[in-house]
Amino acid sequence: MALAHNPEKALRTDCAGCRRCPLAEGRQQVVLSRGNPSARLMLIGEAPGAQEDASGLPFVGRSGQLLEALLVAAGLDSAQDTYICNVVKCRPPGNRKPTAAELAACRPWLDRQVELVDPALVLLLGASALDGVLGIKGGITRLRGQWRPWGSRWVMPLLHPSYLLRFGSIEPGSPRALTAADLRAVHARLKRLDDLAPPLDSGG
């Protein structure tokens, strides 16, 4: 009997062979995703760093540890409630920002991820994700925390965790406090989706 088709595994295999841009030449491995492929919440960041390139998982370095702490504080489980990825799947040299050409080359992979996961809510972490997904350049500090439609989904830009690492303060109005409040709003919206979901058929 043939094995059932696994779309996530097929995507990972296809993406591992990608040579669409020069970033493929310097990578250790493609960094595709972590989390739950059935999650209703997708987080999209910028690009892998050194630790992500080594591990093959997004957001595992210092910024990932901060993101994890913020998610937990907001009542979100990254393994169950979220699917985490980046707009660019290979590490840019020196952790520089991805170029427009690199964003464009990697966009088909992101589109496949969005189609596969089919999230109701999407968080764009930082300016590169905002540019890569919505084509909006700059303005992340002004747009953060605001929901906007994206096809059948709702998108919220957030400050990138690597930016938050520059600030130790958690006083009201600080970047970390604002992001914590944004994630609490995300959790509340997810809960409303739960409340609106039809009950499961118990059979019988």
C-alpha positions in Angstrom: 0.0 0.0 0.0 1.3 3.5 -0.9 2.1 5.8 1.9 -0.3 8.7 2.4 0.9 12.0 0.9 2.3 14.3 3.5 2.2 17.9 2.2 4.5 19.2 5.0 7.1 16.6 4.2 6.8 17.2 0.5 7.3 20.9 1.0 10.4 20.3 3.2 11.9 18.0 0.6 11.2 20.4 -2.3 12.5 23.4 -0.4 15.7 21.6 0.6 16.7 21.4 -3.1 16.0 25.1 -3.8 18.6 27.0 -5.8 16.5 30.0 -6.7 18.9 32.6 -5.3 22.6 32.8 -4.3 21.8 32.3 -0.6 21.7 28.5 -1.4 25.5 28.5 -1.9 26.3 29.6 1.7 23.7 27.9 3.7 24.2 24.8 6.0 20.5 23.9 5.5 17.2 25.3 4.6 15.3 26.6 7.6 11.6 25.9 6.9 9.5 25.9 10.0 8.7 24.8 13.5 5.4 24.4 15.4 2.0 23.0 14.4 1.2 22.7 10.7 -2.5 22.8 11.7 -2.2 25.9 13.8 -4.6 28.8 13.1 -1.8 31.3 14.0 1.2 31.7 11.7 4.3 33.8 12.7 6.5 35.0 9.8 9.9 36.5 10.6 12.8 37.7 8.5 15.5 35.1 7.8 17.5 32.5 9.7 20.5 33.5 11.7 23.6 31.4 12.6 21.9 29.2 15.2 18.9 28.7 12.9 21.1 27.8 10.0 22.9 25.2 12.2 19.8 23.7 13.7 17.4 23.9 10.8 14.7 25.5 12.9 13.6 29.2 12.9 13.8 31.4 16.0 16.0 29.3 18.3 18.7 31.9 19.1 18.4 34.8 21.5 15.5 36.5 19.7 13.7 33.1 19.5 14.1 32.7 23.3 12.6 36.1 23.8 9.8 35.3 21.4 9.1 32.1 23.3 8.9 33.9 26.6 6.5 36.5 25.1 4.3 33.8 23.7 4.2 31.9 27.0 3.3 35.2 28.9 0.5 35.7 26.5 -0.9 32.2 27.0 0.3 30.8 23.7 2.1 27.4 23.3 4.5 27.7 20.3 4.4 23.9 19.7 0.6 23.7 19.5 -0.8 27.2 18.9 1.6 28.5 16.3 3.4 27.7 13.1 6.6 29.7 12.8 8.6 30.4 9.7 10.5 33.2 7.8 10.0 35.0 4.5 13.5 33.8 3.5 14.5 30.2 4.2 18.3 30.5 3.9 20.7 32.6 6.1 21.9 35.9 4.4 25.7 36.4 4.9 26.5 38.2 8.1 22.8 38.1 9.1 22.1 41.1 6.8 18.6 41.9 5.7 17.3 40.0 2.8 17.3 41.8 -0.6 14.3 42.4 -2.7 15.5 39.7 -5.1 15.9 37.2 -2.3 12.4 38.0 -0.9 10.9 37.5 -4.4 12.8 34.2 -5.0 11.6 32.8 -1.7 8.0 34.0 -1.9 6.7 30.8 -3.6 7.8 28.7 -0.6 6.0 31.1 1.8 2.9 30.9 -0.4 3.0 27.1 -0.2 3.3 27.3 3.6 0.4 29.6 3.9 -1.7 27.4 1.6 -0.7 24.3 3.6 -1.3 25.7 7.1 -4.3 27.9 6.1 -4.0 30.1 9.2 -6.8 32.4 10.3 -4.3 34.9 11.8 -0.8 35.8 10.7 1.8 37.8 12.6 4.5 39.6 10.6 7.6 40.0 12.8 9.6 43.0 11.7 10.0 45.2 8.7 11.3 42.5 6.3 8.3 40.3 6.9 6.0 43.3 6.4 7.7 44.1 3.1 8.0 40.5 2.0 4.3 39.6 2.6 2.4 42.9 2.1 4.9 44.9 0.1 4.9 47.7 2.7 8.3 49.2 3.3 9.0 50.8 6.7 6.4 52.0 9.2 6.6 48.9 11.5 6.5 51.0 14.6 3.4 52.8 13.4 1.6 49.7 12.0 2.4 47.3 14.8 -0.5 46.0 16.8 -3.1 46.8 14.1 -5.1 44.1 12.3 -5.5 44.4 8.6 -7.1 42.0 6.1 -5.0 39.8 3.8 -7.3 37.8 1.6 -9.4 35.7 3.8 -7.0 36.1 6.8 -6.1 38.8 9.3 -2.6 40.1 9.6 -0.9 42.0 12.4 2.6 43.4 12.2 4.8 43.1 15.3 8.2 44.4 16.4 10.8 41.8 15.7 12.3 40.1 18.8 15.8 41.0 17.7 14.7 44.7 17.9 13.2 44.1 21.4 16.6 42.7 22.6 17.9 46.2 22.4 15.6 47.3 25.2 15.6 45.9 28.7 12.7 48.0 30.0 9.2 46.4 30.4 7.7 49.7 31.6 4.3 50.7 30.0 4.9 52.1 26.5 8.3 50.3 26.1 8.7 48.2 22.9 8.6 45.0 25.0 5.5 46.1 26.8 3.8 47.1 23.6 4.6 43.7 22.0 3.4 41.8 25.1 0.1 43.7 24.8 -0.1 42.9 21.1 0.3 39.2 21.8 -2.4 39.3 24.5 -4.7 40.8 21.8 -3.7 38.0 19.5 -4.6 35.4 22.1 -7.9 37.1 22.8 -8.7 37.0 19.1 -7.8 33.3 18.9 -10.1 32.6 21.8 -13.0 34.4 20.0 -12.4 32.1 17.1 -12.7 29.2 19.4 -16.0 30.5 20.8 -17.3 31.0 17.3 -16.3 27.5 16.1 -19.1 25.0 15.6 -19.2 22.1 18.1 -17.6 18.9 17.1 -20.0 16.1 16.1 -19.7 13.5 18.8 -21.4 10.9 16.6 -23.7 8.3 18.1 
